[in-house]
Amino acid sequence: MAHSLSVGSSTTPSRIVRLDSDAVMQARIELAACFRLAAQRGYEEGVCNHFSAIVPGHDDLFLVNPYGYAFSEITASRLLVCDFEGRVIAGDGQPEATAFYIHARLHRAKPRVKAAFHTHMPNATALCLVEGPPLLWLGQTALKFYGRTAVDENYNGLALDESEGDRIAEAMGDADILFLKNHGVMVGGASIAEAWDDLYYLERAAEVQLKAMSSNRPLKPVPHEIAQLTYEQMRLGDAQSARAHLDSSMRILRSQGIGFDE
């Protein structure tokens, strides 16, 4: 299911890159926390899924998990720093091949995406396996994503070259959430906190929708005008809420003795 990346492996560019700033360390800690949170909630699939984040101060470098480690094994120091050409700038190991080709091309094509989380989490992925629109506008949680989703209808196998990463980036367009039919989901955020917040609530919305669908009773959609209003109300404080959500989750991880920031 997973393939290690062999191209461009550990050739170091000649430029000097500072990766020890407080901002970079904080990004490492926050991203590592997201891996541990995702593991606790069952969002991971073996060692195959991947999260990335642009390195603060370096828009052509990104943090990503190394191949061969489960989400529950990720720590701040274990994360790799890669450039868009496939070189590992810092860290031990290599990214999984599809992680590189999807995330490098997405970050290059969409500078607004500072964090990109790709999972096969069960409920959201289940919605990718059915015909028609994946997410329906039925409940308040789903309305967080109203007008923010796109669908890639054309599953094309593993992303083992740049063209597939480019195709996925193009399919995302201006959306923050991309449902990859027959595959999984991609969440793009303006920050690590916002990407985590969207990932969490997307899975919650998908879970509730599937429960409603399994009742075999008629579904009651929210009218467009109310859906749009609710989305706009949510967006007013979304970044602040996302920050508080991640901060709270990190406090809980620390209280449980989970050493993600090592």
C-alpha positions, 0 to 999 in steps of 0.5 A, spaced: 500 500 500 505 504 501 512 506 497 518 509 499 520 515 495 527 514 492 528 520 487 532 526 489 533 523 496 538 526 501 541 531 496 542 537 500 541 544 497 547 549 497 543 555 501 543 555 508 536 554 511 535 556 518 530 550 522 531 552 529 527 558 530 521 558 535 516 558 529 519 552 526 519 548 533 512 550 534 510 548 527 513 541 529 510 540 535 503 542 533 503 538 527 506 532 531 500 533 536 495 532 530 498 526 528 497 523 535 490 526 535 488 523 529 491 516 531 487 516 538 481 517 533 482 512 528 483 517 522 490 513 520 490 507 516 497 503 517 503 507 515 500 510 509 496 517 510 500 523 511 500 530 514 504 536 511 505 543 513 509 549 510 515 551 514 515 558 517 519 562 514 520 558 508 515 557 503 518 552 499 519 547 504 514 543 508 514 538 514 511 531 513 511 524 516 517 519 514 515 513 511 514 507 515 511 510 522 504 510 524 501 516 526 502 514 534 509 514 533 510 521 530 514 526 535 516 533 533 523 531 532 521 525 527 518 529 522 522 531 516 523 537 512 523 536 504 523 541 499 519 541 493 524 537 489 524 531 493 530 532 497 530 531 505 533 537 508 532 535 515 530 529 519 532 521 518 528 517 513 524 519 507 517 521 505 512 515 503 512 516 495 505 518 494 506 523 500 511 527 497 508 527 490 501 529 493 503 534 498 509 537 494 505 539 488 499 541 492 503 546 496 507 549 490 500 550 486 496 552 492 500 557 496 494 559 501 495 551 503 499 552 509 497 545 512 495 539 508 492 533 511 490 527 507 487 521 510 482 515 509 478 516 515 473 511 515 466 515 515 469 521 510 472 516 506 465 512 506 462 518 503 467 517 497 465 510 495 458 512 493 455 515 487 453 523 488 455 528 492 459 526 498 457 531 504 450 533 504 447 539 507 443 536 513 446 538 520 449 544 523 456 541 523 456 539 516 454 547 514 461 549 517 463 546 510 458 549 506 461 552 499 468 549 501 468 542 498 470 539 491 470 532 489 475 529 484 471 524 481 476 521 477 480 516 481 487 514 477 491 509 482 497 511 486 500 518 486 507 516 484 509 522 479 508 529 479 502 529 474 498 525 479 499 530 484 498 536 479 491 533 477 489 533 485 491 540 486 487 542 480 481 538 482 481 542 489 481 548 486 479 554 491 476 549 496 479 547 502 476 540 502 477 535 497 473 528 496 477 523 492 472 518 490 474 511 491 480 514 495 479 518 501 480 526 503 484 532 503 484 537 507 487 544 506 488 549 511 491 556 512 494 554 519 495 547 522 490 549 527 485 550 522 486 544 518 486 539 524 479 543 526 476 541 519 479 534 519 476 533 526 469 536 524 469 533 517 469 526 520 464 528 525 459 530 520 460 524 515 459 520 521 452 523 523 450 523 515 452 516 515 447 514 521 442 518 518 442 515 511 442 508 515 435 509 518 432 509 511 428 515 512 427 521 508 433 526 509 431 533 511 436 538 508 437 545 510 435 550 505 440 554 501 439 561 505 439 558 512 445 554 510 449 560 507 447 564 513 450 559 518 456 558 514 458 565 514 456 565 522 461 560 523 466 563 519 466 569 523 470 566 529 473 560 525 480 561 526 480 563 533 475 557 535 480 552 531 486 555 535 482 554 541 480 547 539 488 545 538 490 548 544 485 544 548 487 538 545 494 539 546 493 540 553 489 533 553 495 529 550 500 532 555 495 530 561 495 523 558 503 523 558 503 523 550 510 525 548 509 528 542 513 534 543 519 531 544 
